[in-house]
Structures are given as structure tokens and as C-alpha cells.
Amino acid sequence: MNGVRAVHLVSAAIVVACAAVWLATGREAFSRWPDARLDAADAPIARAEEDLLDEIGIDLGPAAVGAGRLESRFALGLLPGGADPKHLASVATGIGVSLMASGIAEIGARLGRRMRGARG
């Protein structure tokens, strides 16, 4: 019985750890990882490009700076952020794995007790 209890305790610790990481990384809905393309898209534009945009009437004044900026950082989300293996990490995945491990341990223990009871 101690093995089953240990599995339940480890499963509970995984759930608590997932919740703590989710809170610490910004409480995002979907998991995400740093992306070089996002960093490149948010890089400041060259002075020549800014002059060209000014000529055609597009103003990139102070209000436009930082508008629509996407943060390229890690965030553990409540749900997986995509089918890419690194995006499968999420609170839901951690809880699912924990519940599955606890369930398998509990079923195994019950079957073991039932088998011992049938022999004796």
C-alpha cells in the first residue's frame, strides 16, 4: 500500500508544481516558448525604412512604438500550445499524466488485493 500512497503523493506534487509554474510564468492559456522570429519581428526598423514609411504617410510615432509587441518568452499554459512536442507541456498535460499514474497505481493495488483474496 505504501507504493500506491507514494504514487498519489508524487502525483499531487506534480499538480501543485504545474500550478506554481503556471502562476510564475504569467498565467497564459496556451504554452509557448521563446521564438527567434518574434524577436526579429519586434526589432526596431532601420532609419531608411522609417523615412520611406513617413513618405507614404505611415506614421510610426511614439504611440506606435511597442504597440502590438509580442513577448518571446516561455510560459506554461493551461492547455498545450500546439502539436510540436515542446508545446505539449502544459498544466492539463501534467494533471492528466498525474491522474493516469494515480489511477493505474490504484487499479493495480486493487487487482493485487483481489488476486491475494482469491488465493487465500
C-alpha positions as CSV (number, residue, x, y, z in Angstrom):
1,M,0.0,0.0,0.0
2,N,2.9,2.3,0.6
3,G,3.8,2.3,-3.1
4,V,0.3,3.4,-4.1
5,R,0.4,6.2,-1.5
6,A,3.8,7.3,-2.8
7,V,2.4,7.5,-6.4
8,H,-0.5,9.6,-5.1
9,L,1.8,11.9,-3.3
10,V,4.1,12.3,-6.3
11,S,1.1,12.9,-8.5
12,A,-0.2,15.6,-6.1
13,A,3.2,17.2,-6.1
14,I,3.3,17.3,-9.9
15,V,-0.1,19.0,-9.9
16,V,1.0,21.6,-7.4
17,A,4.3,22.2,-9.3
18,C,2.4,22.7,-12.6
19,A,0.1,25.2,-10.9
20,A,3.0,27.1,-9.4
21,V,4.9,27.2,-12.7
22,W,1.7,28.4,-14.5
23,L,1.3,31.2,-12.0
24,A,5.0,32.1,-12.1
25,T,5.1,32.3,-15.9
26,G,2.2,34.6,-16.4
27,R,-1.0,32.6,-16.3
28,E,-1.2,32.0,-20.0
29,A,-3.9,30.0,-21.7
30,F,-1.5,28.2,-24.0
31,S,2.1,27.0,-23.5
32,R,4.7,28.9,-25.5
33,W,8.4,29.0,-25.9
34,P,10.8,31.8,-27.0
35,D,10.8,32.3,-30.8
36,A,13.5,34.0,-32.8
37,R,11.0,35.0,-35.5
38,L,9.0,37.0,-32.9
39,D,12.2,38.7,-31.7
40,A,13.1,39.6,-35.3
41,A,9.6,41.0,-36.0
42,D,9.8,43.2,-32.9
43,A,13.3,44.6,-33.7
44,P,13.3,48.3,-34.4
45,I,13.2,49.2,-38.1
46,A,16.1,50.9,-39.8
47,R,16.1,54.7,-40.2
48,A,15.8,54.4,-44.0
49,E,12.7,52.2,-43.7
50,E,11.2,54.7,-41.3
51,D,11.8,57.6,-43.7
52,L,10.2,55.6,-46.6
53,L,7.1,54.9,-44.4
54,D,6.9,58.6,-43.5
55,E,7.0,59.5,-47.2
56,I,4.0,57.3,-48.0
57,G,2.0,58.6,-44.9
58,I,2.5,55.9,-42.4
59,D,3.4,57.5,-39.1
60,L,5.4,55.4,-36.6
61,G,5.3,58.0,-33.8
62,P,5.8,57.3,-30.1
63,A,2.3,55.8,-29.8
64,A,3.2,53.1,-32.4
65,V,6.3,52.1,-30.6
66,G,5.6,48.9,-28.6
67,A,2.1,48.6,-29.9
68,G,1.3,45.0,-30.9
69,R,4.6,43.8,-29.4
70,L,4.6,40.1,-28.8
71,E,6.7,38.8,-26.0
72,S,9.0,35.9,-26.9
73,R,9.3,34.0,-23.7
74,F,8.5,30.7,-22.0
75,A,5.0,30.4,-20.5
76,L,3.5,27.2,-19.2
77,G,-0.1,27.4,-20.3
78,L,-3.3,25.7,-19.1
79,L,-3.5,23.9,-22.5
80,P,-0.9,22.7,-24.9
81,G,0.2,25.4,-27.4
82,G,0.4,23.1,-30.4
83,A,1.3,19.6,-31.7
84,D,5.1,20.3,-31.6
85,P,6.4,18.1,-28.8
86,K,7.9,21.0,-26.8
87,H,4.5,22.8,-26.8
88,L,2.7,19.7,-25.4
89,A,3.9,20.7,-21.9
90,S,1.0,22.3,-20.1
91,V,-0.9,22.3,-16.8
92,A,-3.5,20.0,-18.4
93,T,-0.8,17.6,-19.6
94,G,0.7,17.5,-16.1
95,I,-2.6,16.9,-14.4
96,G,-3.5,14.2,-17.0
97,V,-0.3,12.3,-16.5
98,S,-0.6,12.6,-12.7
99,L,-4.2,11.3,-12.7
100,M,-3.3,8.5,-15.1
101,A,-0.4,7.4,-12.9
102,S,-2.6,7.5,-9.7
103,G,-5.4,5.6,-11.5
104,I,-3.0,2.9,-12.7
105,A,-1.5,2.5,-9.3
106,E,-4.9,2.3,-7.6
107,I,-6.2,-0.2,-10.1
108,G,-3.0,-2.3,-9.8
109,A,-3.3,-2.3,-6.0
110,R,-7.0,-3.3,-6.1
111,L,-6.3,-6.1,-8.6
112,G,-3.4,-7.3,-6.4
113,R,-5.7,-7.4,-3.3
114,R,-8.3,-9.2,-5.3
115,M,-5.8,-11.8,-6.5
116,R,-4.5,-12.3,-3.0
117,G,-8.0,-12.7,-1.7
118,A,-8.9,-15.3,-4.4
119,R,-5.9,-17.4,-3.4
120,G,-6.4,-17.4,0.3
